Amino acid sequence: MLKYCSRNADLSATTAKQQGPQPLGKRCNQPNIVKLQYGNIQATLPSSITCHCKMNVQSTPRYQGKITSWKDEQGFGFITPNGNGPAVFVHIKSFSDRGSRPIAGNVVTYELTTNEKGQPRAANVAFVRVGRSRQATARPGNKSVMTAAGFLLLMGVTVLAGKVPPLLFGAYICLSVITYIAYAADKSAAQDGGRRTPEDTLHLLSLAGGWPGALAAQQVHRHKTKKASFRRTFWLTVLLNCGALGWLFSHWGAASLRLLRSWPAA
């Protein structure tokens, strides 16, 4: 409710439980006596001062806790509040900083809400400084992205040198883009509960030559980086693809290489 001004010249105050600072609203100047309210404190003061009219604004309390469980592929986890209270569910979309990926051990602050079943859920989650320093280790791995980019750059140089057919280089570029998109779509589906891309499809794209795009997507989107069985199969597809590329430049694959080089003319 708004404070109001009156002509009562007596100074009186009634103090209740202190609620802390409140937001201030519009200003008012009165020539006589003014009555002001600050939290639950009310007082009448001489009109020689200028008072701020306060509007009743309720602020949502924030809590602090630590992420004790996080499933990055699904995009959700649980926060244990300070004091070891009940675990609070948190979704990746509840974080205010979308540029950083949370990991177990991050210290965060949050607002406490509930879902339709009355279960606790975190909203407007923010990292504290300790969490930010740890978070730097969870950001995309530059080495993997540089490896993928370096491979494609090397192939581009060999194309200019006449060692690799442009058709082969173009196939690697197209497959890498398609594979990257497939990983990004699968990550989005994992977070939103949509239809997932089968792992066999992702592996076939990598085996065909899209592994540079897969390697970049895994790090940029933090997707498929922890599942051991998937990682083993993925690196097997990389080795098989590189082995096939090496065979193509051997005397056993010379005929196939000449076919690729003459394909546009044929």
N, C-alpha and C positions, 0 to 999 in steps of 0.2 A: 504494500500500500504506500501511497505518496505521503511525505511529510507535509505538514501544513503550517501556515503562519497564523499567529493570534496576537492579541493585544494584551495578554496576561503578563504583567511585569514581574511576577514572582519566579524565582529560579528553583526548579524542583527536578529531581532525577529519580528514575526508578530503574534499578539494575537487576537483570535476570542473568541467565547463563550466557556467557560471552560467546558470540557466534563468529567472531573474526571480522576482518574488513569486508565491506559490501561494495558492489559497483555503484558508481555515482551516476545520477541522471541529469536532468536539465537544471539550470541555475535560476535562482529567483532573488530579487532584492525587495525588501519590505522596509517601510519607514519606521516601524515601531518594534514590537517584540516578536521574535520568531521562536517557533517550537521545532526542534529537530529530533530525528531518531537515528541511532546508529546501532544496528543489530537489534537487541532488545533493550537498549539504553535510550531513554527519552529524557529530554531536558529543554527548558525554555531559556533563551539567551537574549541579551540586548540586541536591538535591531541594527546596531552600528556595524555588525559584521554581515558578510554575505554568506548565505547558506546554500548548500547543494541539496537538491531534492533527490531523495533516494527511491529507486524503484525496487520492488521485492523480486530479486533474481536468485533463483536457487541453483547452486553449482553441484555437479555430480562428483562425488568423492572418487579419488584415485587410489589404487593399491599397488603394492610392489611385490614382486616375486621372481622366481627363477624358472626358466623353461627346463623341465626335467625330462621331458619326452618330446621328440619331434620326428615326424615322418615326412621327409622333404618331398618324396614323390607324390604323396597324397595331399600335401600342403596343410597339415594340421598337427597339433600336439597338445600338450598339457602344461599348465603353469602351476607350480607349487607356491602358494603365498608365503610370505615371511611369517614365521610362527607355525609352519607345518599344518596349515588348515587343509580343507578338502581341495583336491586338484581341480583346476579350472580349465575347461576346454578353450582352445584358441585356434582360429583359422587364419591362413595366410592373408586373406582379404581384410582382416581386422587390424593389420599393421599400418601405421601411418607412413612409415618409410618403406615404400615398395622397392627401392633400389638395393636393399640389403636382404639377404636370406637369413632367417633365424636358424640357430643351431642349439642343441642341448647345452645348457650352461649359461645362456644369455640371461642377463638380469633386465627385467622390463617393468614398466608401470602400465596400468590398465584401468579401465572402468569395468565394473562388474554388472553384467546383465544376466538374463535367463532366456532359455529357448522356450518353445511352445510346451515342453514337458516340465518346465520349471527347473531344469538343470543349469548350473552356473556356466556362464560363457563370458569370455573377455572381449571387450570392444575398445576401439581407439588405443591400441597397444603401441607403446613407444619404447625404444631401446634407451637404457641409461648409458652413461659414458663407459662404464666397465664393459657392457655388452657391445658397444661400438668397437672397442679395441679388439675384442675377440672376434667380432664380426668380420674384420678385415681378412681373417684367414679363411672365411667361408665364401668369399666372393669368387667369381669365375676364374678358373685357372688359366693364366696367360700362356703357360707352356704348351698346353694342349691346343689352344687356338693357334699359336704360332707354329706348331708342328703341322697342323692341317694347311695353314696358309703357306708354309715353306714348301710342302710337297707340291701344291698346285703351282707355286711360283717356279719351282725347279722344272716341272713339266712344261710350263710356258716357255722357259728358256730353251729347253731341248727342242721344242717345236720351232722356235726361231732359228735354231742351229740345224734344222732339218733331220734331227734324230728321231723325233716322235711325230707320227701323223696327226694333223690337226683334228681329224675325226676322233681319235682316241682322247685327245685333250678335251675336246668339247663334250665327250661322253662323261668324263670325270666331273666336269663343271656342272652339267645338267643333273647328274645323279646326286652330287653333293647338295645342290640346292633342294632337290626333291626330298632327300633324306633329312635335311635340316628342318624342312617344313613338317615332315612326318613326326619328328621328335617334338617339335614345338606344339603340334596339335595334340599329341599324346599327353604331354605335360599339362596342357590346358584341360583335357578331358579328365585327367587324374584329379585335378583340383576341384572341378565342377561336378564330378560324378557322371560324366558323359561316357560315350562309347569309346573304348580304348583301341589303340592300334596294336595288333598282335605282335609279340616279340619276334616271331619268325619273320614277319614282314620287315621289321627293322633290320634284322640280321641279313636277309636277302638283299636289301638295298645296300648295306655295307659291303657285302661280298661282291656285288656287281660293280662296285667302284665308288659308292657314295660315302665311304667311311670318313673322308675328311670333313664332310658336312655333319656326320654323326658325332665325330670327336668334338667339333666346335659346339654343337647343340647340347651335348652332354654337360659341358662346362658352363656355357652361357645360361642355360635354363636349370642347371643343377638337377639333371634328369638321368636316371639309370647310372648313377655313379657309385652306388653302395651295394647293389645286389650282386653278390659274388658270382653266381652262376651265369648271370647275364654278361658280366664283365669278361669272364673266361671265353664265352662264345664269341663276344664281340672282337676280342683281340685275335681269336682264331680266324675270323673272317678277314681281318686286316692282313694277317700273315698269308692267308691263301690268296688274297687279291694281289699282294705284292709279289708273291711267288709266281702267279700267273703273268704278271707284268714282266718279271725277270725272264720267264720262259719265252715270252714273246720276242725278246731281244737275243735269245740264244739261237744256235744254228738249227735247233729243232723247230723253233717257231718262226724261222725266217720266211717261210712261205706265207704264213698268216700275216706277218708284218708287211710283206710286199703287197698282199691283197688290200690291206687297210690303206696303204699309201696310194694305191691306184684306184681306190673305190670311187672317188668323184669322177675320174675320167671314164671309168667303166660304166 
